[in-house]
Amino acid sequence: MTRAEEIMQAVATLVWHEGKSTFTRDEIRRRIGIDRDRWMSSYTATFQGMRSDQPGAAPRVRAGLRGVFQRVERGRYTLTDRGRHSLQKFKQDSPARTSLERQAAMVLYTANRTNRTLTLHKGSCSHIPWGQLGGCGCGSTGKLGNQQWWCGEHITIEAVNQFMNHRLWAILFCHSCYK
């Protein structure tokens, strides 16, 4: 899937599943599941090339995905008529799972140094601070770096031991999502 297609898939989620008529770049970035640095280095130029009112020399994108967004106010965008048509075709052609579906299938782990606990969360858990974590679900939150999040792919016993200063720790299930 190209970056332009990933952007359209994220917009499809925002429009069809969340009922939004306008959206921001940050909402798109979060639906794709990438961090700000990756968005700025790899996706923002493609997004510019997809705008009907794109200022300057943005990279060229596939003809069917050019001119699909238009700025309605600072930082907010909407679909053009062409964009709505492209989104319908994209909906029919794209078998990819949305970022929300990927999140729901994930298991994330949070370690709390103060309580010396490692807690398992389902990806749909309301306690997960998605806006503060990387696209994969890893990141550090909490004061003084005392809370660390890992996705199922990046968690290791060595990483948790190092984070916990090689002290004993307990594994718990999140009380909200594992009832």
Secondary structure as GFF3:
##gff-version 3
##sequence-region A 1 179
A	DSSP	alpha_helix	3	12	.	.	.	ID=ss1
A	DSSP	pi_helix	13	17	.	.	.	ID=ss2
A	DSSP	alpha_helix	25	32	.	.	.	ID=ss3
A	DSSP	alpha_helix	36	38	.	.	.	ID=ss4
A	DSSP	pi_helix	39	43	.	.	.	ID=ss5
A	DSSP	alpha_helix	44	49	.	.	.	ID=ss6
A	DSSP	three_ten_helix	63	65	.	.	.	ID=ss7
A	DSSP	beta_strand	69	73	.	.	.	ID=ss8
A	DSSP	beta_strand	76	79	.	.	.	ID=ss9
A	DSSP	alpha_helix	81	93	.	.	.	ID=ss10
A	DSSP	alpha_helix	99	105	.	.	.	ID=ss11
A	DSSP	beta_strand	107	112	.	.	.	ID=ss12
A	DSSP	beta_strand	117	122	.	.	.	ID=ss13
A	DSSP	three_ten_helix	130	132	.	.	.	ID=ss14
A	DSSP	beta_strand	139	141	.	.	.	ID=ss15
A	DSSP	three_ten_helix	143	145	.	.	.	ID=ss16
A	DSSP	beta_strand	147	151	.	.	.	ID=ss17
A	DSSP	alpha_helix	157	163	.	.	.	ID=ss18
A	DSSP	beta_strand	170	173	.	.	.	ID=ss19
###
